Amino acid sequence: MNVAVCFNKVPPKLYKGEAGDRISEEGAEAEAKAVRKALRELGHSASLVAAGNDVGKLVDDLRKAEPQVVFNLCEGFWGDSRKEMHVAALFELLGYAYTGGTPLCLGLTQDKARTKDLLMRHSLPTPKYILVKMGEQYPKTRDLAYPLIVKPRFEDASLGITGESIVGNERDLKKRVEYIHATYRQGALVEEFIEGREFNASVLGPTPFEVLPLSEIRFNPGLKHAIVSYDGKWLEDSQEYAHTEPVCPAPLKAKEELLVRDVSLRACKILETRDYARVDIRLRDGIPYILEVNANPDISPGAGIARSARAAGLTYPKFIERILTMAIKRKEAAHAKP
């Protein structure tokens, strides 16, 4: 099968965020090359198609590649993560079958506030929060208990998350909200910080949904706060990285594992994730609080979801094959005669 592996290029200068954010952004091409290698090992014809700053060129490159399926790894468009959903919509407009979430799913899950609203509507546990939009300078936190964590509303990959993200008083809260507004140019999500063990639930599906072996993020002594900061995720020579250890499969009591798996599945069903997703959870006092649902997580060989796939007995090529097969089946179903 002819497959186009589509990924987003990074502009020479990011229009928002910190200069160091390029590290995670530039990982997209390495991820795409790993997927292409796996597809070729499986016997497919695979080529890379980069999404730069020219939509017309992207369309031309896709048409030249003549893919039967597009393997969508785009997490934005030309440095703008808000346009992640637009790339998937483009594939739909062009009539291509593609892997991963639909535009609606990608848009909802990228918006942390709307995701939490949906989770709460369906009685799934998630930390209490407020949203401080651009221009709102004085957040009202009467219903929230310190410590709080402040995040960009629309980012993933731990962008904007540092030791200073955890705040214990109103002065530090205002300072961090102002930082998010000024640096990331978007609303700030202010959540109650959940002290507890952190888990990643990788979910394949929905044909059917399957939760892979759970992974725990173990925070070793030496960290300012027990969180997955940007440095802890991406900077291999940092103290945060050295003290943030993934453990898969995660050691959990049977009841705890059942609860984590259950809320992860329910979240993915509500948000209608497709092919693969990752649900980040904090477990406190037996309650699995959903922190985030990522419908387009990193699937590089060293990423958490690939680690969970290996723990389930799936080699990296077999993991990629599972994703591709789901997209192929959708294509076949769409073209099946009534």
N, C-alpha and C positions, 0 to 999 in steps of 0.2 A: 504493500500500500504506500502511496505517496503522501507524506506528512510534512507540513510546514510547521516548524517550531518557531513561534513568534514571541519575541521578547522586546522590552522597551530599552532604548538607548537613553543615556543620561546627558543632559545639556552641559556645555562647558561651565556654566555658572548656574547653580541652583537659585531659583527665585524666592525660595523660602527655606527655613531651617538653618542648621549649622553646617559649616564647611565639611566637617567629618561625616555628615550623613551620606556623602558620596560612597562610602565604603559598602554600605548595604545596597545602595542603588546599583553600583557597578557589579554586584554579584549576579545580576540577572543574566549576563552573557555567559558566565561560567555555568550557571544552572542550565541554560539552553543547550550548551555544548554537551553537558552530561546527559541530558534527555536525548539529544540527537544520537549520541554514541550508543545509548541503550536501545533506541529504536533500530539502529543499523544492526546491532547484534541480534535483534529479533527478526531480521530479514526485511525490514521496511526500507524504502527510499526516503531519507529524511534530509531536509535542508533548513538552514536558519534564515529567518526573515526578521529583520530589525525594524522596529517602529521608531522613527526619528521624529523630526519636527514637521514633516511634510506628509499629510494624510494621503495626498494624491500619489506620492511615491510608494507609500505602503500598499495602496490598492494595486498599483502597477506591479510591484514585487510579488504580491500574492497571486495575481493573475498569471505572471510568468512562471511561478512555481507550480501552478495547477494542482494544488493539494486536494486530496480526497477528504482529508481531515486537517484542521488546524489545531496544533497543540498550544493552547493559550497560556503563556507565562507572563503576560503583561500586567504589571501592578500599577499602571498609570500611563500617562502619555506625556513625554518630553518634560519630565520632572514634576508633573501635576498628578498626584495620587487621586484627586477627585475624578479624573477622567478614566479611571480603571474600567468603570462600567461602560463608558462610551466605546472602548475598543471592542468589547464583547458585542455591543450593539452593532458595530460596523460589520463584524463577521456575520451577524444575522442578516443585515441588509444585503450583504453580498451573496448570501445563500450558502455559506460554508458551515459544515458541521464542525464543532469545536469542543475541546475539553473544558471542564471546569464550570463555574457558576454562570447563571444567566445574568443579563444586565441588572435586573431588579434585585436579585440575590446579592450581587457584588456591591451594588449601591447601598442596600440596607445594612449589610454587615460591615461596610467601611464606616458607616455612621454609627459610632459607639452609642450615642444617645438614643437613636431610633431602635437599635438592636436591644438596648436595655428596656425600652418601653414595651417592645413586643414580648420579651422574656417575662417581664412583670405582669403583663396582661394575661399571660398563660400560667401564672403562678410558679414560675421557675425562679429559684433563688439567685439574686445578683445584688451586689452592694448598693446601698442607697446612694443617690447622687443628685447633683444639680448641674445644670449646664450654664456656663457664663459666656454669653455670646460676645462677639466683637463689639466694643463700645460700652459694655456693661462693666463698670469698674469696681462695684462693691457687691460681691456675692453675699447672699443671705444664707447662712448655714445653720439656722435655728434647729432644723430637724436632723442635722448630721453631727456625728460624734468624732472628735479628733482622736487619733491622727487621721489625716486625709491624704489622698494621692491625687495629683493634678496631671492630666494627660491631654494631648491634642485630640480634638474630636474625631479627626478623619485619618489619622496616621496609623501605620502598623510597624512591624519590625523594631519595636521599642524606640522609635523615633521620638525624641523629646523627653525620654525617661532617664533621669539621673538620680543620684542620691538626694538632690534638692527637690525632687518631685514629691517626697513625703514631707508634709507640713504639720506642725503641731500647734499653730496659733494663727490668729487672724492676720497679723503683719506678714508672716511668711506666705500665707495663702494668697494675699493680694499681690505680693511680689512674684509668686510663681505664675499666677493667672496672667499678669502683665507680660511675663516672659513668653508664655505660649502665644498670646495675642500678637506680640511684636515680632517674634521669631518665626512662628509657623502660620501666622495670618489666618487664624481660624478660632472657633470657639474652644474654650477650655472645659473639659469634663472633670468635675470634682467629685470624687467618690470617697466613701468611708474606706479606710485601708484595713483589709482583712488580714490579721495575723494568723498564719497557719501554713500548712504544707501546700505546695503548688504542683499541679499536675497538668499535663497536656494529654488530651484525648484526641487521637487521630481517627477520623471517621471516613470510611469509604462508602459509596452508595450513590443513589438509593435503590439499587437493583440486586439484592436488598441492601439496607444500611448495615454496616458492620463496623464495630469499634475495635480497632487494633489494640494490642497490648499497651496499657497506660504507661506513660513516662512521668517520672517525678523530677522536678528541678530542685536539687538539693543545694541549699545555701550554707556553705561552710563558714566557720568563724573568720572574721576579718573584714566582713562587709559592713558598710555604714548602715544599710538597710537590706533586709532580705527580699530583694526584688530583682527581676530580670531587667537590668538597665541596658541602655544602648551599648555601653562599653562591655558589659558582661556578655552580650550576645555576639558582638562583632569584633572587638579589639583583643586579639589573642595575647598580646603582651601586657594587658591591663590586669590589675589586682582583681577587679570585678569578674573578669573572664576566668581567672585562675580559681576563684572561690565559688563559681557557679557550675555545678556538676549535674549532668543529666543521668538518671538511673532508669533503665528500662530492661525488663518489666519492673514497674514500681511495686515495692512491698506494701501491700494494703490488706487489711482485714476483709473477709468476704463481703460483709455488709457495706463497708465503705466503698469497695470496688464496684459493687452493684449500684450504689447511689450515684457515683461519678459517671459510670457508663450510662445509666438511665437518663440523667439530666443532659448529658452530651447528645444522646440520640434524640431526645425530645427537642433540644435546641435546633439541631440540624433539620429536623422535620418541619418545625415551625418556620424557619428561615429558608427552607427548601434549597439547602446546599446540594451540590451536584458533583459526583465523581470523587472528590476528596475535600476534606476540611479539617480544621484543628480547633478544638474548644479548650480554652485556658481556664483553669479552675483553681480556686483556693478552698481547702477543706478546713473548716473550723467548727469545733464542737459537733462533729458529725454532719454538718451541713455543707454541701458542695456549692459554693458561690461561683457563678459563671462570671468571669472577668471579661471575656471577649470570645467572639466566634469569628474565625478567619476562614473565609470561603476561598481564598487564593493564597495559601501559605507557601513558603519556600519548600520545594521538593528536591533540592539538591541531594546528592548521596549522603552528605554529612548532616542534613537537616533532621529535625525531630521526627517528622512524619516518616521519613525513609528509615530512621532508626527503629520506629515501631513496626514498620513493615518487615524489617529483617527479623525482629523478635517474633513475628507471626510466621516466619519461614519463607518470606518472599524476598528473593534476590532483587537488586535494584532494577534490572531489566524486567523481571516479572511484575514488579510493582508498577512500572511504567506501562506495561502491557495491560494490566487491569484497568488503568485509567483510559487508555486508548480504546479498549474493547467496549467500555460503556458508551463512549462517544460514537463508535461505529454502530452499536445497537440502536441508538437514538436516530441515527441517520437512516438506517434500514427501516425502522418503524415509521419514520416520517414519509418515506417513499413507498411504503407498502400499499398495495391496491386494497380498497375497501371490500 
